[in-house]
Amino acid sequence: MRKHILVLLLVCSFLFGIGILGEAKTLVIGIHDDLATLDPADFSHRQTEIMLRQIYEGISTYTPSREIQYELAESIEAIDDTTYEIRVRKGVKFHDGTPLTAEDVAFSINRLVKPGAMAGRTSQRRGLMGPTKEAVVVDDYTVHVKLENPWPLFPRFIPWQMIVPHTVGDGYITEPVGTGPYMFHEWVRDSHFSVVSNPNYWRGKPDIDRVVFRVIGDESARVSALRAGEIDIATKVPVHEIAALEAAPNIDVLSVLGTRSYFLEMNVNKPPFNDVRVRQAMNYAVDINTLIEVLYEGMATRIPFVLSPQAFAYHDGLQFFEYNPEKAMQLLAEAGYPNGFEFELDVVDTHRSRAEIYQAMLSVVGINAKIRTWPTVSAMRDAWMQAKNKPVHEQRDALLTDWGNASLDPFDILIP
């Protein structure tokens, strides 16, 4: 069997849709980060979505061409300006044999949108539901979703919400039960996550019996595991490895221009980043074109805004901040920082080289970026969330991060 490597570019996509195995029955995927939770309503993390999507399904999904395709729904229709009717698919069962009904769909939506619905907390995915107010059961297979105000984007955002049994109540999910093609088998944190095929899947039993997501945080180790045949697919592969992998007789390299944007995020509530002149100076001080050549060997697309060029309503007339260290120093002086300033820059271990390039470029204009590394994206994001409610001076300064936009709609990436 040929090994496969999936290369994700700047403005990157997420995996999925695998149809590459022949006789093999176990697929091992090398991933760069562990999943954050087993609860599909309590994350904001693409790796978690990829893995949980093997277990759970939504009322609809997207085709590779970004068309909406019904999944656990037979139809989704607007019946007035602020109400959508969902007709639930009949004959679908959860992994425990319980039939899927409108009660499960309504419960799953309400769990996402109602404050405090998750053991007193509000779902991290609440923002993706826009002005959705509540879901009401009409009959065994009909749900009415009520909106606070008209929102034509509802059908484009409901696909990302996964349906769970209503019997989970108001607690957190630790034993996942979904309707998807695979059933939960095991999660060993920071090691692996595995699922086994659902023999009673409503679309038919999957060809692959078992899928293992193996956490390999180090890029070189991930590539070595691929070469050694320990994994079948590797994600997030460093660009300097691509040429050699393309030449390997037993490896396919698949590269795509995706929807993930990489950027430096500043805490605009905390000095000095609460001054727009400082934020502008940061932009003028970093030579993005050089960064792309040095770090990504040209395999990236520069964007003037956080939105992917593939997204709906992308405006190609937006101006870039051209590299201009003199302009940066002028703005810093105007903002009261003639000698620059110091701040802490958070970054995941695997992206330290990117942080070091930023650090070197910012130092030219007197800005000292002290790099703090984190083992995983989840750990870094958790630290930011925990500091968010503290006094401003105790909050984090800035981080190098990335954000996905799988729906290709601006709303998806511009929400908090």
C-alpha positions as CSV (number, residue, x, y, z in Angstrom):
1,M,0.0,0.0,0.0
2,R,1.3,3.4,-0.9
3,K,1.8,5.8,2.0
4,H,0.2,9.2,1.8
5,I,1.2,12.6,3.1
6,L,-1.1,15.5,3.1
7,V,0.6,18.9,2.9
8,L,-1.4,21.8,4.1
9,L,-0.4,25.3,2.9
10,L,-0.6,28.7,4.6
11,V,-4.3,29.6,4.4
12,C,-4.7,25.9,5.2
13,S,-7.5,23.4,4.9
14,F,-8.4,20.6,7.3
15,L,-8.5,16.9,6.3
16,F,-11.1,14.8,5.5
17,G,-12.5,12.4,3.1
18,I,-10.2,9.4,2.8
19,G,-10.6,6.8,0.2
20,I,-7.1,5.4,-0.3
21,L,-7.0,2.0,1.3
22,G,-7.3,-1.2,-0.6
23,E,-6.9,-4.4,1.3
24,A,-5.8,-2.8,4.6
25,K,-8.4,-2.6,7.4
26,T,-6.6,-0.3,9.8
27,L,-5.7,3.3,8.9
28,V,-3.2,5.1,11.0
29,I,-3.0,8.9,10.7
30,G,-0.1,10.9,12.2
31,I,-1.5,14.2,13.6
32,H,0.3,17.1,15.1
33,D,-2.0,17.8,18.0
34,D,-4.3,15.8,20.3
35,L,-8.0,16.4,20.4
36,A,-9.2,18.8,23.2
37,T,-12.3,17.0,24.4
38,L,-14.8,14.2,23.6
39,D,-17.7,16.6,23.8
40,P,-18.7,18.0,20.3
41,A,-20.2,21.1,21.9
42,D,-17.1,22.1,23.9
43,F,-14.2,22.9,21.5
44,S,-12.9,25.4,19.1
45,H,-10.1,23.2,17.6
46,R,-9.9,21.8,14.1
47,Q,-8.1,18.6,15.0
48,T,-10.8,17.8,17.5
49,E,-13.4,18.3,14.9
50,I,-11.7,16.0,12.4
51,M,-11.6,13.2,15.0
52,L,-15.0,13.6,16.5
53,R,-16.5,13.8,13.0
54,Q,-15.8,10.1,12.6
55,I,-18.2,9.5,15.5
56,Y,-20.8,12.2,15.2
57,E,-22.8,13.6,12.3
58,G,-24.7,16.8,11.7
59,I,-28.1,17.4,10.2
60,S,-26.2,18.3,7.0
61,T,-22.6,18.5,5.7
62,Y,-20.6,19.9,2.8
63,T,-19.5,18.1,-0.4
64,P,-15.9,18.7,-1.6
65,S,-17.3,21.4,-3.9
66,R,-18.8,23.2,-0.8
67,E,-22.4,22.3,-1.7
68,I,-24.7,21.6,1.3
69,Q,-25.7,17.9,1.5
70,Y,-28.3,16.6,3.9
71,E,-27.0,14.1,6.5
72,L,-29.3,13.5,9.5
73,A,-31.9,15.8,7.9
74,E,-34.2,15.0,5.0
75,S,-34.7,18.8,4.5
76,I,-34.1,22.2,6.0
77,E,-36.5,24.9,4.9
78,A,-37.3,28.5,6.1
79,I,-41.0,28.6,6.9
80,D,-41.0,32.3,7.9
81,D,-38.4,35.0,8.4
82,T,-37.2,33.7,11.8
83,T,-38.0,30.0,11.7
84,Y,-36.4,27.0,10.0
85,E,-38.0,23.6,9.8
86,I,-35.8,20.5,9.9
87,R,-37.2,17.2,8.8
88,V,-35.2,14.5,10.6
89,R,-34.1,11.5,8.7
90,K,-35.9,8.3,9.7
91,G,-34.2,4.9,10.2
92,V,-31.0,6.3,11.7
93,K,-29.7,4.8,15.0
94,F,-27.1,5.9,17.5
95,H,-24.3,3.5,18.3
96,D,-26.2,2.1,21.3
97,G,-29.1,1.2,19.1
98,T,-31.4,4.1,20.1
99,P,-33.3,5.6,17.2
100,L,-32.6,9.2,16.2
101,T,-35.6,11.5,16.7
102,A,-36.4,15.2,16.7
103,E,-35.8,15.2,20.4
104,D,-32.1,14.5,19.9
105,V,-31.8,17.2,17.2
106,A,-33.6,19.8,19.3
107,F,-31.6,18.9,22.4
108,S,-28.3,19.1,20.5
109,I,-29.1,22.6,19.1
110,N,-30.3,23.9,22.4
111,R,-27.2,22.6,24.1
112,L,-25.2,24.8,21.8
113,V,-27.3,28.0,22.0
114,K,-28.7,28.2,25.5
115,P,-26.6,29.9,28.2
116,G,-25.4,27.5,30.9
117,A,-26.7,24.4,29.1
118,M,-23.4,22.5,29.7
119,A,-23.1,21.9,33.4
120,G,-23.6,25.6,34.0
121,R,-21.3,26.7,31.1
122,T,-22.2,28.0,27.7
123,S,-20.9,26.1,24.7
124,Q,-17.6,27.3,23.1
125,R,-19.4,26.9,19.7
126,R,-22.2,29.2,20.6
127,G,-20.9,31.9,18.3
128,L,-21.2,29.7,15.3
129,M,-25.0,29.6,15.8
130,G,-25.5,33.3,15.2
131,P,-29.0,34.6,16.3
132,T,-30.3,31.1,16.9
133,K,-32.6,31.2,19.9
134,E,-34.0,27.7,20.4
135,A,-35.1,24.5,18.8
136,V,-38.6,23.2,19.4
137,V,-39.8,19.6,18.8
138,V,-42.9,19.6,16.6
139,D,-43.3,15.8,16.3
140,D,-41.1,12.8,16.3
141,Y,-39.3,13.8,13.1
142,T,-39.8,17.6,12.9
143,V,-37.9,20.4,14.6
144,H,-38.5,24.1,14.3
145,V,-35.5,26.3,14.9
146,K,-36.3,29.8,16.2
147,L,-34.1,32.8,15.4
148,E,-33.8,36.2,17.2
149,N,-33.8,37.9,13.8
150,P,-33.7,36.8,10.1
151,W,-30.4,34.9,9.4
152,P,-30.1,33.4,5.9
153,L,-26.7,31.9,6.8
154,F,-28.4,29.3,9.2
155,P,-28.2,26.5,6.6
156,R,-24.5,27.2,6.0
157,F,-23.6,27.0,9.7
158,I,-25.7,24.3,11.1
159,P,-23.6,21.6,9.3
160,W,-20.8,22.1,11.8
161,Q,-22.9,21.2,14.8
162,M,-22.9,17.5,15.7
163,I,-26.0,15.7,17.0
164,V,-25.8,13.8,20.3
165,P,-28.5,11.7,22.2
166,H,-30.8,13.8,24.4
167,T,-30.1,11.3,27.2
168,V,-26.7,12.9,27.9
169,G,-28.5,15.6,30.0
170,D,-26.7,18.8,31.1
171,G,-23.3,17.2,31.8
172,Y,-20.2,16.8,29.7
173,I,-19.8,13.9,27.3
174,T,-17.0,11.5,28.3
175,E,-18.3,8.4,26.5
176,P,-19.2,9.5,23.0
177,V,-22.2,8.0,21.3
178,G,-23.1,9.3,17.8
179,T,-24.7,8.1,14.6
180,G,-21.5,8.2,12.5
181,P,-19.6,5.6,10.5
182,Y,-17.2,4.9,13.4
183,M,-17.7,4.2,17.1
184,F,-15.5,5.4,19.9
185,H,-12.9,2.9,21.0
186,E,-10.1,4.5,23.0
187,W,-8.5,7.8,23.8
188,V,-5.1,7.9,25.5
189,R,-4.3,11.6,25.9
190,D,-1.2,12.8,24.0
191,S,-0.8,9.3,22.5
192,H,-3.7,8.2,20.3
193,F,-7.4,8.3,19.6
194,S,-9.0,5.3,17.9
195,V,-12.4,4.4,16.5
196,V,-13.9,1.2,15.1
197,S,-16.4,0.8,12.3
198,N,-20.1,1.0,13.0
199,P,-21.6,-2.3,11.5
200,N,-25.1,-0.7,11.6
201,Y,-24.2,2.6,10.0
202,W,-27.2,3.9,8.0
203,R,-25.1,4.4,4.9
204,G,-23.5,1.0,5.1
205,K,-20.5,-0.4,7.1
206,P,-17.2,1.4,6.3
207,D,-14.6,-0.4,4.4
208,I,-11.9,0.5,6.9
209,D,-12.4,-1.4,10.2
210,R,-10.4,0.8,12.5
211,V,-8.9,4.3,12.3
212,V,-6.1,5.4,14.7
213,F,-5.1,9.0,15.1
214,R,-1.6,8.9,16.5
215,V,-0.3,12.1,18.1
216,I,3.2,12.9,16.9
217,G,3.9,16.5,17.8
218,D,7.4,16.7,16.3
219,E,7.4,17.3,12.5
220,S,10.5,15.3,11.8
221,A,9.3,12.4,13.9
222,R,6.0,12.4,12.0
223,V,7.8,12.2,8.7
224,S,10.1,9.4,10.0
225,A,7.0,7.5,11.1
226,L,5.6,7.8,7.6
227,R,8.8,6.6,5.9
228,A,9.0,3.7,8.3
229,G,5.5,2.6,7.5
230,E,4.3,3.2,11.1
231,I,1.6,5.6,9.8
232,D,-0.4,5.8,6.6
233,I,-1.0,9.5,6.4
234,A,0.9,12.4,7.9
235,T,-0.4,15.9,8.2
236,K,1.3,19.3,8.8
237,V,4.5,18.2,7.1
238,P,7.4,20.8,6.9
239,V,7.9,22.1,3.4
240,H,11.6,21.3,3.4
241,E,10.7,17.6,3.5
242,I,8.4,17.8,0.5
243,A,10.8,17.4,-2.4
244,A,12.4,14.2,-0.9
245,L,9.0,12.8,-0.1
246,E,7.8,13.4,-3.7
247,A,10.8,11.4,-4.9
248,A,10.1,8.5,-2.6
249,P,8.6,5.5,-4.6
250,N,6.0,4.5,-1.9
251,I,4.7,8.0,-0.9
252,D,2.2,10.3,-2.5
253,V,2.2,14.0,-1.7
254,L,-1.1,15.7,-1.9
255,S,-1.0,19.5,-1.6
256,V,-4.0,21.8,-1.5
257,L,-4.6,25.5,-1.1
258,G,-6.8,25.5,2.0
259,T,-8.8,27.9,4.1
260,R,-6.7,28.2,7.2
261,S,-5.1,31.6,7.9
262,Y,-2.0,32.1,10.0
263,F,-1.5,35.4,11.8
264,L,-0.2,37.2,14.9
265,E,-3.0,38.0,17.3
266,M,-2.6,40.9,19.7
267,N,-4.5,41.6,22.8
268,V,-6.1,44.9,21.9
269,N,-7.3,45.4,25.5
270,K,-3.8,45.5,26.9
271,P,-1.1,48.2,26.4
272,P,0.7,48.7,24.1
273,F,-1.5,46.9,21.7
274,N,-4.6,49.0,22.6
275,D,-3.0,51.7,20.5
276,V,-3.7,51.3,16.8
277,R,-0.4,52.9,15.9
278,V,1.4,50.1,17.7
279,R,-0.5,47.5,15.8
280,Q,0.2,49.2,12.5
281,A,3.9,49.4,13.5
282,M,3.9,45.7,14.1
283,N,2.6,45.1,10.5
284,Y,5.1,47.5,8.9
285,A,8.0,45.8,10.9
286,V,7.4,42.3,9.6
287,D,8.4,41.3,6.0
288,I,5.8,38.7,5.2
289,N,7.1,38.0,1.7
290,T,10.5,37.1,3.1
291,L,8.9,35.0,5.8
292,I,7.0,33.0,3.2
293,E,10.2,32.3,1.2
294,V,12.3,31.5,4.2
295,L,9.8,29.5,6.2
296,Y,7.5,28.0,3.6
297,E,9.8,28.0,0.5
298,G,7.2,29.9,-1.3
299,M,4.4,27.4,-0.7
300,A,2.0,29.9,0.9
301,T,-0.2,32.7,-0.2
302,R,0.0,36.1,1.4
303,I,-3.3,37.6,2.4
304,P,-4.0,41.3,3.4
305,F,-6.7,40.2,5.9
306,V,-7.6,37.1,7.9
307,L,-10.1,35.9,5.3
308,S,-9.0,33.3,2.8
309,P,-9.0,34.2,-0.9
310,Q,-11.4,31.3,-1.5
311,A,-14.0,32.7,0.9
312,F,-17.2,34.3,-0.1
313,A,-17.0,38.1,-0.3
314,Y,-13.2,38.1,-0.3
315,H,-12.1,41.5,-1.6
316,D,-8.9,41.3,-3.7
317,G,-8.5,45.1,-3.7
318,L,-7.4,45.3,0.0
319,Q,-4.0,46.9,0.4
320,F,-1.1,45.1,2.1
321,F,1.1,46.5,4.8
322,E,4.4,46.8,2.9
323,Y,7.6,46.2,4.8
324,N,8.7,49.6,6.1
325,P,10.7,49.5,9.3
326,E,11.2,53.3,9.2
327,K,7.4,53.8,9.1
328,A,7.1,51.4,12.0
329,M,9.6,53.3,14.1
330,Q,7.8,56.6,13.3
331,L,4.5,55.1,14.5
332,L,6.1,53.7,17.7
333,A,7.5,57.2,18.5
334,E,4.1,58.8,17.9
335,A,2.5,56.2,20.2
336,G,5.0,57.0,23.0
337,Y,7.4,54.1,22.4
338,P,10.4,55.8,20.8
339,N,12.7,53.0,22.1
340,G,10.3,50.2,21.4
341,F,8.9,47.9,24.0
342,E,8.9,44.3,25.2
343,F,6.1,41.7,25.1
344,E,5.6,38.0,25.4
345,L,4.8,36.1,22.3
346,D,3.0,32.8,22.7
347,V,3.5,30.0,20.1
348,V,3.2,26.2,19.9
349,D,6.5,24.4,20.0
350,T,6.2,23.2,16.4
351,H,5.9,26.8,15.2
352,R,8.8,28.2,17.1
353,S,10.8,28.9,13.9
354,R,8.0,31.2,12.8
355,A,8.1,33.0,16.1
356,E,11.9,33.5,15.8
357,I,11.6,35.1,12.4
358,Y,9.0,37.5,13.8
359,Q,11.3,38.1,16.8
360,A,14.3,39.0,14.5
361,M,12.3,41.3,12.3
362,L,10.6,43.1,15.2
363,S,14.0,43.6,16.9
364,V,15.1,45.9,14.0
365,V,12.5,48.5,15.2
366,G,13.3,48.1,18.9
367,I,10.5,45.6,19.8
368,N,11.7,42.7,21.9
369,A,9.4,39.7,21.5
370,K,10.1,37.2,24.3
371,I,9.0,33.8,23.0
372,R,7.0,31.5,25.2
373,T,6.3,28.0,23.7
374,W,3.5,25.7,24.5
375,P,3.3,21.9,23.8
376,T,0.0,22.0,22.0
377,V,-2.5,24.5,20.5
378,S,-5.0,23.4,23.2
379,A,-2.7,24.2,26.0
380,M,-1.9,27.7,24.6
381,R,-5.6,28.5,24.0
382,D,-6.5,27.3,27.4
383,A,-4.0,29.7,28.9
384,W,-5.5,32.5,27.0
385,M,-9.0,31.6,28.0
386,Q,-8.1,31.4,31.7
387,A,-6.3,34.8,31.6
388,K,-9.2,36.4,29.7
389,N,-11.2,37.2,32.8
390,K,-8.3,38.4,34.8
391,P,-7.2,42.0,35.2
392,V,-5.8,43.4,32.0
393,H,-2.2,43.5,33.3
394,E,-2.4,39.8,34.0
395,Q,-3.7,38.8,30.5
396,R,-1.6,37.4,27.7
397,D,0.1,39.8,25.3
398,A,0.1,38.2,21.8
399,L,0.3,34.8,20.1
400,L,1.1,33.3,16.7
401,T,-1.9,31.2,15.8
402,D,-4.2,30.2,13.0
403,W,-7.9,30.1,12.3
404,G,-10.0,27.9,10.0
405,N,-12.9,28.8,7.8
406,A,-14.3,25.6,6.6
407,S,-17.6,27.2,5.5
408,L,-15.8,29.8,3.4
409,D,-18.2,32.4,4.8
410,P,-16.7,35.5,6.5
411,F,-18.9,35.0,9.5
412,D,-17.1,31.8,10.3
413,I,-13.7,33.4,10.8
414,L,-14.7,36.8,12.1
415,I,-16.6,35.6,15.2
416,P,-14.6,35.6,18.5
